[in-house]
């Protein structure tokens, strides 16, 4: 189906409204209200109350068939925006720095087109507006499932599109198997024995112990995991000490572990606990570990990834789906894919020179990508239902 310019322009305008008014995870009340108002405007039936602010749009085609769902995440991040856009966030300390505003608007306007072409639809299309994607390790997907979002309409396949600043406009990242990683978090509190800086022999310096822990943790990737299986151990926060002449009694470390395979996750987690506990013990300190199992790896269905790639290449040619490597970023859509087959894919949105990454306060996306994103959603949905009808 072709997309006219007025719909593209409307989608961009609505995205800017959402960008001006971002809301944090579980607080997306006005965002949810705006989504519902748009669904009313487009005459798309919907249900509410999933995971608090989640919304489920329902488009029933004129012909019988399967059920597919397309997800858009709706929450923003606790970031103070410095993008310089004319539509910079009006909510201090909150920003759509991950493109969820674009995801939401593109899905809504793809829904509008699909709803106006129900005669071409063989089955049912669910528009899934998910809150709290950024709230790892809790997330909104699990809550939506627990609230029965698919109790009445059980999907045969699910889709999710995410803007990707590393890809130029007109390109898509579609791959079978893992595309995003396991995303776990940890907090380590080390307690030694503080004292005067001139008398270290009478203390157990928590900073020295914590330094040894940080260094030893890096051996997990360099010496324990298979070099052909991606893994990252990052300590992102190190907080210790009170004064220049006081040896620190406590130190806090926070960080994340990213892996692609479940086997590598199990090994990495096991070695993490062994190293932290044994290093601190050997140096005479106590330790408390908080470990949070986060989002599982996002693993795309092989058959459906091939179908989606076919849909995109039919639209834009083989060069539109370059060969890419997976990312170790986390994604809550993974929990949907644990229950139902589907595909998570990337939409190229690079602004070119000066592009900032996702979650950066100066992040911007190229709105020329809206034509590609909406067109892809519409055609993927129709093609996928046609595939189900032929099965």
N, C-alpha and C positions, 0 to 999 in steps of 0.2 A: 504494500500500500504506500502511496506517495503522501508526503507530509507537506502541507502548504505553509507558507512563511508566516501567516498570521498565528498559527498554533505555536510555531517556534518562538515567535516574539512574545506571545502570551506566557509561554513557559519560562522564558528568560526573565520577564517582568515579575512573575510570581516567585521565582528563585530569589530575586533581589529583595522581595518583601520578607521572605524567610531569613535571608542573610542579615537583614536589618534587625530582626527580632529573634535571635537565637535563644534556645533554652537548654539547660543542662539535663542530663539523664534523669529520668523519672519526674521531671518538672515540665514536660512538653505540653502543658495545658493549652496555651494559645496556639501552638503549632498544630495540635490535634484538632482544635476548633477550626482553624483555617483549612485543614485538609477536608474536614467534614463539609464545610461550606462549599468547597470546590466540587466535591462529589455530588452535593445537592445541585449545584449549578449544572453539572454534566449529566444529571439524571442517572447516576450510578448508585444502586442500593448499597448499603454498607451496615456493618455491625461495629459496635464500640466496646470499650472496657477491657480489652485484652492487655495484660501487663499495665493496667492503669490507663495509659494514654494511647494505646495501640488501636489501630483502625483496620478493618478488613472490608475492602470493596469487592463487590461480586458482580461479574459480567457474565450473563448466560447467553450463549449463542443461540441462534434460531435452529441449529441442528444438534442432535445428540452427539455426545462424544466424551472424551476424557476431561481431566481437570489439571490445570497447571497454575502455579502461583508465581508472582513476581514480587520480590521484596525490596523496599526502600527503607533505610534507617533515617530517623528524624531528629536525633539529638545533636547537640553541639558540645564544645569543649570548654573547660575553664581556662581560656587564653585571652589575653588583651590584644585586640587586633591592631596591626600596624601595616595592613596591606595598601593603604592609600586609596582604596576604592571609594567612589562616590557614595556607595551604599554600605559603608563600613558599619559594623555592629553598633546599635544604640544601647545595648546592654553591657555595661561595664564589666570587663573581666570574662565575657562569654563570647565565643566566636565559632562560626561554622568553618573550622580549619581542616575539615576532612571531606568536604563536599556533600554532606548529607542533605543540604538545602537543594543542591542540584539533583541528587537522587530522587528526592521527594517530588520535586516539580516535574521532572521528566516522566516519572511513573504516572502521576496524575494526568498529564496531557497525553501520554500514550494510551491511558485508560479512556480518555475522551474519544480518541480516534477509534479505538476498538469498540466502544459502546455504540458509536455511530455506524459501525459496519458489522453488526451482529449477524447479518445474513451470510457473512463469510466465515463465521466462527463455528467450528464443530466441537462444541463442548462448553466448558466454563473456565473463565480466567479470574483468578483471585489477585487483588491488589493488596499487598501486605505492607502496612506502614508500621514499622517496628521501633519502639522506644528503646532507650538505654543501651544502644550498641556499644557505646564507649565505657560502660560501667563494668569493666572486667574486674574480677572474674565472675560477677553475678550475671550481668547481661539481661536483655529483654526477651531474647528468643526462647529461653527455657520457660520463662513466665508465661509467654503467649501460648506455648504448647500446653503448659499446665492448666491454663485458663480455657482450653478447648478450642483454640482458634481453628483447628481442622476437624473438629468433631462432626460437623455436618458435611463439609466439603473436604474429602481426603484427596490431597494432590497426588497425581501420578508423577509429577516432576516440578522442581522449583528452580527459579532463576534469581540471580542478584547481580546488579551492575554497580561497579565502583569506579569513580573517576581516578585516573592514574596520571600524575604529572610527569612521569618519565617517558610517556608515550606521546607522540605528536597527534594532533587532531586527524581523525580519519583512520587511525589504527586501533586494533582491539587485541587484548591479551586473552586468548582462549587456550586452555590446556587441559588435558586429561590428568587425573590423579591429583596429588597435592599441589595447591597453588598458594596457600597461606599456612603458617606454622602453628604448632602448639605454643601457647603464650602463657607462661607461668610467672609468678611473682614471689619474692621472698623479702623478709626483714630479719636481720640478725642484730641482737643486742648482746654485746660483750661487756662483762663486768670484771674488772681487775681490782686493783687496790691503789688508789691515788696517793699523792704525797708531794713533797717539795722537789722541785726540779733539780736541785743540787744533790739529792739523795736517792737516785734511782734504784739503788740496791735494796731499799726498804719498800719498794712498790712493785706492783705488776702493771705495767703501762698498757692500758687498753688500746692506745694508738698503735703501739708496736705489734700487739697481738692482731689487731684488725688489719694492719698492713700485710702481715704474713698470711692471713686468711684470704685477702684479695689476690695476692700473688699465687697462692696455692690453688685457688678456684680456677685460674686460667689453665692449669694443667689438665682439667677435665676435657677441654676441647683439643688441646695439643697432644695429650698422651692417652686418653681413655676412649674417646669416641672414634668411630670409623671416619677417616678423613673424607670418604665419599658420601657421608650422611651429614647434612648441614646441622650445625649446633652453634649457639652463641650464649655465653654467660657474661652478663654485663652488670657491674655495680654502678648504679646511677647516683647514689647519694651516700656520702661518708660524713658523719657528724660526730665530732668528739672534741673534748677539751673546753676549758673555761677561761684560762689565763696563760700568759707566756711562761710563768714560773711555777705552774702547777701541772704535775703529771696526771693525765686523764684517768679517771676511774672507770668511765664507761665510754663506749663507742657504738654508734648505730650505723648499720649498713642496710641499704635497700637496693634491690635490683630485679633483674628479670632473666629468665632462662627461655631461650627460643630453640625449638627443635622441629624437624619435619616429620620424622617417623616416630611412632609410639614406642618402638623398642629403644630408640635413642633417648627419648624422654625418660623412660624408666631407668636406664643406665645413668643418665646425667643427674637425675634426682637422687639416686642412691649414692653416687659419689659426692654430690653436694653435701649431704648430711654427714657422710663419713669424714670428709675433709674439714668441715667447719667444727665438728665436735672434737675430732682428734687433734687438730692444730691448737685450738683454744685450751684443751686439756693439757697438752704437752707444755704449754707456756704458762700454766698455772692460773688460768682465768676460767670464769663460768660463762656459759652462753645460753641464750634463749632464741629459738628459731621459730619464726612464723612462715609457713609455706602455703601458698595459695595456688591450687591447680586451676589454671585459667581456661581460656577457650581451647578446645581441641583443634587439631589441624583441619583446614578446609580442604576436603578431598572431592574433586569433581568426578562425576560418573563418566566412564569412558565413552559409552554409546551416545549419551546426550551431549558431551563435549564435541563429538564428531558432527552431530546434527547441527549444533549451534555454529560451528565453524563453517559448515556448508551454507547455512542461512546467510552468514556475513559475506562469504566469498561470492555468493550469488549476487549480493547487493553491490559489493565494492571491489571484488577481485581478490586474487590470492595474496597480493602484497599487503592487503589490509589486516592480515593475521600473521604477523611475523613470529618466528620461534623465540620464545622468551623463557627465562628461568623463573622458578617460583620465588616468592618472598617469604621471609620469616615473620612478617607482621601478623598480628592476631586478628581474628574476625569472628563475630558472634554468629554469623550465618552458618558457621560450621555445625552448630547444634541442630539446626534444621536439617542439614545434610546427613547427620547421624541417623535421622528418622526416615528421610525421604530422598530419593535420588535427585540430582540436580547439578547445576553449574553456576559457579561464581566466576565472573569475568571482568576484565579491566577495559575501561573506555579512555582512550587517549585525550588528554585535556591540557597538554603543555602550552604555556604562553611563550615558549622559546627562551631566549636569553634572559637570565635573571629569575628563572622559575625557582620557587621555594618548595620544599617538600611538604607532604601532608603533616599536619599538626604544628606547622610553623606559623608564628603570628603574622607573617607577611605572605602567607599562602594565597595564591590567586589561581583561578582556572579559566581556561579559554572557552568562552560561551559559544564559539563557533561549533563546539562539540555537541551542542544540544540537538542539532539536526541529525547527527549520527546516532546519538544515544536514544532518542525517541524512535527514530526509524528502525533501529535494531530491535528495540523492545517489541514494537508492534509486529514486525515480520517474524521475529523469533517465536512469539506467542502463537501466531497463526500457523507457522510451519510445524511447530511442536505438536499442536493439536491435530494437524493433518497427519503427522507421523503416527500419533496414537490411534487415529481413526483407521489407518491402513494396517495396523498390527493385527 
